Structure formats: C-alpha cells, structure tokens
Amino acid sequence: MANLANRVTRPYINITIQCGRVPCRWLRVAPLQARLRLGAALHCALSRYRVPPYRQLTHYDSNHSYISIRNMETFPKINFDDTAIAFERKNNRDLKETAWLFGMMNRPWLVNLGSKMTLLALQLHLPIQGIIKRTIFKQFCGGTTLDECQTAIQQLAQYQTKTVLDYGVEAKENEADFQATVQENIKAIRFAGKNGNVPIVSVKVTGFTRFALLEKVTSRQPLNAAEQTEWEQVTQRLDSICMEAADHHVAIFVDAEESWIQDAIDDLAMLMMERYNKQKPVIYNTFQLYRHDRLAYLKASFAIAQEKNFILGAKMVRGAYMEKERERAQQMGYPSPIQPNKEATDRDYNAAVQFCIDNYERIAACVASHNQYSTQLQADAIVRLGLPTNHPHLTFCQLYGMGDNLTFNLAKAGFYVSKYMPYGAVKDVVPYLIRRAQENSSVNGDVGRELKMVRSELARRK
Ligand SMILES: Cc1cc2nc3c(=O)[nH]c(=O)nc-3n(C[C@H](O)[C@H](O)[C@H](O)COP(=O)(O)OP(=O)(O)OC[C@H]3O[C@@H](n4cnc5c(N)ncnc54)[C@H](O)[C@@H]3O)c2cc1C
C-alpha cells in the first residue's frame, strides 16, 4: 500500500522541446532516472544533428514539475510592430472606424467637453446611448450582457487569446445595486466556468460597497456597530464571489481603485488570498505602481503570503487615477501618493515585474499593461528561464480595444495572454469609458501609440 502511494505521488516531470516557433511538445515520463536519461539522450541526439546549442535540463520547478530544454538562440524575438498580426481580426472598415475614434480621442479639449456633456446628457435621460454604443462602447466593451460578449470572446479565442470578464459597474451606493452586482459577478463566474476561454473574472469592490465605508476602513478610524455589521456583509459578499470562483476553477482579479479606499480593498484581497490561494492562484490583488509605496507593499504582501503559506496573486498596473489622486492631495494638503514622474513609475513597475519573475513559483503575476518594455521584460525572462511560454504564473493582459500589437503578437508566440473585457449597460460603463478616453487623450498617452499602429496597418493594406 505504502509503495503504491509512493508510486502515485511521485512527481512527474515534463520535458519541453521548443525550437523557433514550433509549439511546445510535452512528454510526461517517469520515474526520475528515466526522465534524466531521456533528457540526456535528447541532448545527445540534438547535438549529433548539429542543432544549435540546447540548454539541457534548464529548469526544474518543484511546483509545476517540469524540465525544459529550449533552443535559446533560435527563439524568435517578438516583433510588437507587426501590425499584420495585431489587426488580423479587423477588416478595413473596422480599422478605419478605430482610426477615426482614436483620432477624436487625441483631442484633450474634445474629451474633456465630451465627458462632461455625456454625464449631463445621461442625467437628463437624453437619448445618447445609441451613439455611445456604436462608437466608444463598441471599441472598449464586449457587449451589454454576457451573451452579447460571446462573439467577441470567440473571436479572441480564434487568435489564442483568453478573456477576463469585467462587469463594468462601479461606484454604486444602495443595497439593491450591491446585491445585483454580486449576483452579476456570480453569473459571470458560472458563465466563465463553462467557457474554457474565460479563465478570470474581474471585480470592483465599489460595485457592492458604500464608498464612504471603504474610506473609513482605509482611514483606520474605529467603526461603529452598524458599520461593523456592514463591513462584515461586504466581506461575506466578496467571499461568496471568491468561493464560487474556486468551485468553478475561475480566478478573480480584484481591481485597484483610489488610494483613499485602497487599504480596505487590500485587506479584503489579502484575506481572500489566504483563504483560497493555498493550492493555486484563485485571487489576484492589483498593485498600482504609479504609487510610490506599492513596490514595498508588493514585497510585504509576498512576505505575508510566504509566512501564511499561500500563493500571492499579483496583477500589476501603473494606475488609472493619476490626475484625481494629485488633485485631491493638493486640495487636502497631504503629500501626493503618486510617483514624482513617469520614469519613477516605470522604474517601480519594471522592478515589480522582475520581483515576481524572481519568485514566480510562489507568485502568480499578470503584467496588465500596454507598455512594450514591461511586456518584453517578462516575455524575455520566460524564455531565458526556459519556462513554457504559457506558464500560468507569468501572464499578460491588455484592455479590450487597446494594445492589440502586444496581445496578438504575444499570443502568436504562444504566451498566456488575455484581454480585459468590460460589459454592462451603456450608462453603467460610462465612467470606465471616460477613463479610457482621458487616458488616450493625454499628450504622451496611448493615442499616439494606438493611432500610429492602426494607420500603419491601413497603409500596409493599400
Ligand atoms: C488588464 C488591465 C487591467 C487594469 N486594471 C486596473 C486597475 O485595477 N486599477 C487601475 O488603477 N488601473 C488599471 N488598469 C489601467 C492601467 O492602470 C492603465 O492602463 C495604465 O495606467 C496605462 O499604463 P501602461 O502600463 O499601459 O503603460 P504606459 O502607457 O507606459 O504608462 C502610462 C501610465 O504611467 C503613469 N504615468 C504617466 N505619467 C506619469 C507621471 N508624470 N508621473 C507618474 N506616473 C505617470 C500613469 O499611471 C499612466 O496611466 C488596468 C490596465 C490593464 C491593461
């Protein structure tokens, strides 16, 4: 009996052979002696045929149990400027519409005016939802319902790209809305569980909590009895979402929001990771590296994860609320939590990516970015370490409607990449759409990058 148990639990090791763009071939062999002998035999065979140097048994990963042999010299460097791959799924008409939209968003005055007018028009119940849906919504959202997202999810899957579903509702303030958001998140998890192309659902805590309560928890002021009960309810709501996710083998991204409510969100995310990340990453917290304290917080979170023996889920973003953060800090007279400049943000972001790579066996990291350097940093490390390109602890994600040159070139090279796809009623996703428009209207922002790519592909197709 003891022997049988030993035999069953003996670790298996996969051997990966990867040459150029040829996909990984996995061989599961056992026992250890045979595996090592096979590795050595493969090495000899490959050397005999004068294939350029292979790294023999480059890596043994105790967690995932594999050894990989990869031809480092011929693994192609990804060309993120390959617009033919980036926009393969778009026809000329789609591309022209995208170029027009990014061209409009390139004008900061138009974005500022348009954002205010849109919010006012929605408040006055003016019929503008149709226009929004046909333009900016179509670019950045998957649909108004889960069913409507099916087409976009399938289309991404055709290009080896997964989907992270995000019910786009945020900043809700009443009990009925909170309940509805939790139910919608659970519905999305069940939908994802049945759909192999949606491994992750993203949640915003402000979708099912009062903002003022999060602010009070973050300020560390004592809660009164009613608030204490309310906070327990919030914890239960997130727990019910996380439990559902664990049951359906779906992961959860907990989005990061404004710094003055973030400690409360972090506390909840850490608690859920401690509960659900013992065997594999189910919950990911989000680290905004535009904050000067977040690299240290990532390291501190990892120390806690090690101490409490769970896998840290770390989705890394630069951060989407920079102007708002700086304005509030200035108005209220406290030091800004934001880095002094873009270089400092980039430095900490890349250091965070490197920290996760260095600890990838116990950190499941997602580079959630449109920044080519940061993306390349992780892709190169995966290749250098001889890990499978689709390693589940070293993944990539871009927003739906942006960064297609990164997403589809990564996917083509076999990396684990997803698109973050918001969905929901048009009026509910307007704050998200306004953030995307503002992000794309900044002088050094994404519009140059996106518009340049789209225009260059249109020119190439002529
Ligand atoms: C999959 C995904 C999920 C996301 N989830 C979240 C989330 O949960 N919470 C959130 O806040 N954001 C989130 N974002 C948005 C993300 O923060 C923005 O996309 C990001 O700000 C753009 O940065 P980038 O990494 O793509 O790179 P870049 O385009 O290279 O960097 C732009 C960013 O750098 C920072 N920056 C710019 N100028 C300065 C300056 N002068 N000083 C300091 N910093 C500066 C800002 O954060 C700016 O947005 C998510 C993005 C993706 C792709």
Ligand as a Chemical Component Dictionary entry (heavy atoms), coordinates in Angstrom:
data_LIG
# 
_chem_comp.id                   LIG 
_chem_comp.type                 NON-POLYMER 
_chem_comp.pdbx_formal_charge   0 
_chem_comp.three_letter_code    LIG 
# 
loop_
_chem_comp_atom.comp_id 
_chem_comp_atom.atom_id 
_chem_comp_atom.alt_atom_id 
_chem_comp_atom.type_symbol 
_chem_comp_atom.charge 
_chem_comp_atom.model_Cartn_x 
_chem_comp_atom.model_Cartn_y 
_chem_comp_atom.model_Cartn_z 
_chem_comp_atom.pdbx_ordinal 
LIG C1  C1  C 0 -5.645 44.419 -17.899 1  
LIG C2  C2  C 0 -5.633 45.739 -17.229 2  
LIG C3  C3  C 0 -6.242 45.904 -16.007 3  
LIG C4  C4  C 0 -6.208 47.131 -15.354 4  
LIG N1  N1  N 0 -6.741 47.261 -14.091 5  
LIG C5  C5  C 0 -6.560 48.420 -13.419 6  
LIG C6  C6  C 0 -6.941 48.552 -12.063 7  
LIG O1  O1  O 0 -7.442 47.609 -11.440 8  
LIG N2  N2  N 0 -6.737 49.752 -11.447 9  
LIG C7  C7  C 0 -6.136 50.814 -12.091 10 
LIG O2  O2  O 0 -5.932 51.869 -11.477 11 
LIG N3  N3  N 0 -5.802 50.731 -13.380 12 
LIG C8  C8  C 0 -5.985 49.561 -14.041 13 
LIG N4  N4  N 0 -5.592 49.457 -15.348 14 
LIG C9  C9  C 0 -5.311 50.665 -16.096 15 
LIG C10 C10 C 0 -3.858 50.933 -16.109 16 
LIG O3  O3  O 0 -3.539 51.484 -14.873 17 
LIG C11 C11 C 0 -3.644 51.845 -17.282 18 
LIG O4  O4  O 0 -3.790 51.127 -18.446 19 
LIG C12 C12 C 0 -2.270 52.349 -17.201 20 
LIG O5  O5  O 0 -2.369 53.471 -16.441 21 
LIG C13 C13 C 0 -1.569 52.526 -18.502 22 
LIG O6  O6  O 0 -0.261 52.164 -18.219 23 
LIG P1  P1  P 0 0.578  51.133 -19.043 24 
LIG O7  O7  O 0 1.192  50.142 -18.118 25 
LIG O8  O8  O 0 -0.234 50.576 -20.119 26 
LIG O9  O9  O 0 1.820  51.929 -19.616 27 
LIG P2  P2  P 0 2.206  53.392 -20.070 28 
LIG O10 O10 O 0 1.279  53.840 -21.138 29 
LIG O11 O11 O 0 3.640  53.316 -20.343 30 
LIG O12 O12 O 0 2.040  54.321 -18.814 31 
LIG C14 C14 C 0 1.038  55.286 -18.634 32 
LIG C15 C15 C 0 0.832  55.368 -17.147 33 
LIG O13 O13 O 0 2.018  55.780 -16.475 34 
LIG C16 C16 C 0 1.683  56.550 -15.353 35 
LIG N5  N5  N 0 2.204  57.908 -15.551 36 
LIG C17 C17 C 0 2.077  58.691 -16.666 37 
LIG N6  N6  N 0 2.630  59.896 -16.477 38 
LIG C18 C18 C 0 3.119  59.888 -15.224 39 
LIG C19 C19 C 0 3.776  60.876 -14.442 40 
LIG N7  N7  N 0 4.041  62.108 -14.913 41 
LIG N8  N8  N 0 4.113  60.565 -13.180 42 
LIG C20 C20 C 0 3.851  59.341 -12.674 43 
LIG N9  N9  N 0 3.218  58.356 -13.363 44 
LIG C21 C21 C 0 2.864  58.634 -14.620 45 
LIG C22 C22 C 0 0.169  56.571 -15.266 46 
LIG O14 O14 O 0 -0.237 55.507 -14.457 47 
LIG C23 C23 C 0 -0.227 56.363 -16.703 48 
LIG O15 O15 O 0 -1.531 55.830 -16.816 49 
LIG C24 C24 C 0 -5.591 48.229 -15.986 50 
LIG C25 C25 C 0 -4.968 48.064 -17.228 51 
LIG C26 C26 C 0 -4.957 46.841 -17.845 52 
LIG C27 C27 C 0 -4.251 46.712 -19.141 53 
# 
loop_
_chem_comp_bond.comp_id 
_chem_comp_bond.atom_id_1 
_chem_comp_bond.atom_id_2 
_chem_comp_bond.value_order 
_chem_comp_bond.pdbx_ordinal 
LIG C1  C2  SING 1  
LIG C2  C3  SING 2  
LIG C2  C26 DOUB 3  
LIG C3  C4  DOUB 4  
LIG C4  N1  SING 5  
LIG C4  C24 SING 6  
LIG N1  C5  DOUB 7  
LIG C5  C6  SING 8  
LIG C5  C8  SING 9  
LIG C6  O1  DOUB 10 
LIG C6  N2  SING 11 
LIG N2  C7  SING 12 
LIG C7  O2  DOUB 13 
LIG C7  N3  SING 14 
LIG N3  C8  DOUB 15 
LIG C8  N4  SING 16 
LIG N4  C9  SING 17 
LIG N4  C24 SING 18 
LIG C9  C10 SING 19 
LIG C10 O3  SING 20 
LIG C10 C11 SING 21 
LIG C11 O4  SING 22 
LIG C11 C12 SING 23 
LIG C12 O5  SING 24 
LIG C12 C13 SING 25 
LIG C13 O6  SING 26 
LIG O6  P1  SING 27 
LIG P1  O7  DOUB 28 
LIG P1  O8  SING 29 
LIG P1  O9  SING 30 
LIG O9  P2  SING 31 
LIG P2  O10 DOUB 32 
LIG P2  O11 SING 33 
LIG P2  O12 SING 34 
LIG O12 C14 SING 35 
LIG C14 C15 SING 36 
LIG C15 O13 SING 37 
LIG C15 C23 SING 38 
LIG O13 C16 SING 39 
LIG C16 N5  SING 40 
LIG C16 C22 SING 41 
LIG N5  C17 SING 42 
LIG N5  C21 SING 43 
LIG C17 N6  DOUB 44 
LIG N6  C18 SING 45 
LIG C18 C19 SING 46 
LIG C18 C21 DOUB 47 
LIG C19 N7  SING 48 
LIG C19 N8  DOUB 49 
LIG N8  C20 SING 50 
LIG C20 N9  DOUB 51 
LIG N9  C21 SING 52 
LIG C22 O14 SING 53 
LIG C22 C23 SING 54 
LIG C23 O15 SING 55 
LIG C24 C25 DOUB 56 
LIG C25 C26 SING 57 
LIG C26 C27 SING 58 
# 
